[in-house]
Amino acid sequence: MAVPKRKSPGASRVRAAGEAWGRDVLQPVLAKSPERRKRFESTSGEEVLRLYTPEHIEDLDYMRDLGFPGEHPYTRGVQPTMYRGRFWTMRQYAGFGDARESNRRYRYLLEHGQTGLSVAFDLPTQMGYDSDSPMVGGEVGKVGVAIASLEDMEVLFERIPLGTVSTSMTINSTAAILLAMYVAVGEKQGVSADRLNGTIQNDILKEYIARGTYIFPPEPSMRVITDIFAYCKDRVPRWNTISISGYHIREAGSTAAQEIAFTLANGVAYVQAAIAAGMTVDSFASRLAFFFNAHNAFLEEVAKYRAARRLWARIMKERFKAKDPRSWMLRFHTQTAGSSLTAQQPDNNIVRVTIQALSAVLGGTQSLHTNSRDEALSLPTEDSVRIALRTQQVIAHESGAGETIDPLGGSYCIEALTSALERQAEEYIGKIDRMGGVIRAIDAGFIQKEIQDAAYRYQQEIERKERIIVGLNEFGIKEKRPGKLLTVDPKIEKNQRKRLAALRRKRDGRAVSAALSSLDKACRGKENVMPLILSAVKAYATIGEISDVMRGVFGAYRGKVTL
């Protein structure tokens, strides 16, 4: 239903004054000195106007569209006090080599003021292979920490109190296994599951769309995800059971509007799947979390977070009829844009990350990771990680950005951009609905192609120098070969294989076989698989053995190439 326009008493006066300004002040200047471009556009293709005035937000209703922090539609923030009460959680995504090396990095970060852990796993762990699998030679410990069994997980969190530290784990296809390992480590530390606090990414749909670390086909993958929802609702109630991720969609080349649209469309699919599995919406929706990218277009990024909150609140309240206000809230973690970092003049990345991080703070993030300056070259060094963490701390303690809530709210530009992004995202979601939902849209290659087209346009703009990337396509210098880069010792893979062999010799083989047999039976039926995965983990079954049981029942997904 269209909302009738309401014109403020002074609207006609502002419009008349604006026309006079354009004629008498602007045009003489433009005649002498034209603007840099004929048309300025956001990454989403929306025209960025020369000037925004009250005329551009005449449709805005404060109570309907903005409201107050902590109240529907949460445009201005999900908490009544936001950062005046507590700063966002400062996480640094980290993990490399083996569990011992990563444990040292985590304790280093906590000692320097980090307030939450964020675990990066290597590709074998993400894909459900053990470190000694013939499939993974050369990949062990390279892009994250290698975790093959509960034994590795015990070392990873040694001397880290799981009862007080919040942990985010970026894991999707094998999320159920890693969560079970975390629960088991907590028990060994004397921390019951109901005291654990953290997040698993657990977002398989974006893997089919943008990233590729899937194992099983969509239907059984969605079944495992809803099993996790149900299990955590009763056993791990403080855990965020999914982090619905736009980050990787943006890294693949999407626009800001596409990032909102495809992320929230995935969220709709997860909610529908949980309801179809017999759960009531208010029993799980408050534990849904989101994960967004912080890219370079500062004003558009601030507007993006506000638009996403408003649109999700409306979806949950109106579409799914959620009654609990906590079910309407879009709570999110943000990471600065890895794809925006350049290998050329890497110190420039410190500036990029600062701008991106500030946009996330002004947009109301609950948690933030800042990338390190050398990540376009290698895994980050300790010095680079410390600078990235200090960037957040300077914003928090020195900038004053968190002293008032939604400080850019009410800006003619920000409000117009927020509404434009919301409209574009809503149009995409409507199109996906008409196709039969996200899985149908993925199978048809629609979402993938939209992202590919956007990425191609962006790259063309860079190559034509319509979009300047400092140090890359303009302002270059002759540079020395970078030094002091972090590399992963090849011995780590060899040692990891030895530890796995020793684990298999000393564990109770019959207990492992029995646990895996029970898991196989549960996968073939309708029983919740989480308790069976936990039993297998406690028997020291490996991630590869557990994944192989599930592959044997569910099969393996083969992605489609879109051109």
Secondary structure, 3 states (H helix, E strand, C coil): CCCCCCCCCCHHHHHHHHHHHHHHHHHHHHHHCCCCCCCCECCCCCECCCCCCHHHHCCCCHHHHHCCCCCCCCCCCCCCCHHHCCCCEEEEEECCCCHHHHHHHHHHHHHCCCCEEEEEECHHHHHCCCCCCCCCCCCCCCCCECCCCHHHHHHHCCCCCCCCCCEEEECCCCHHHHHHHHHHHHHHCCCCHHHCCEEECCCCHHHHHHHCCCCCCHHHHHHHHHHHHHHHHHHCCCEECEEEECHHHHHCCCCHHHHHHHHHHHHHHHHHHHHHCCCCHHHHHHHEEEEEEECCCHHHHHHHHHHHHHHHHHHHHHHCCCCCHHHHCCCEEEEECHHHCCCCCCCHHHHHHHHHHHHHHHCCCCEEECCCCCCCCCECCHHHHHHHHHHHHHHHHHCCCCCCCCCCCCCHHHHHHHHHHHHHHHHHHHHHHHHCCHHHHHHCCHHHHHHHHHHHHHHHHHHCCCCCCECCCECCCCCCCCCCCECCCCHHHHHHHHHHHHHHHHCCHHHHHHHHHHHHHHHHCCCCCHHHHHHHHHCCCCHHHHHHHHHHHHCCCCCCCCC
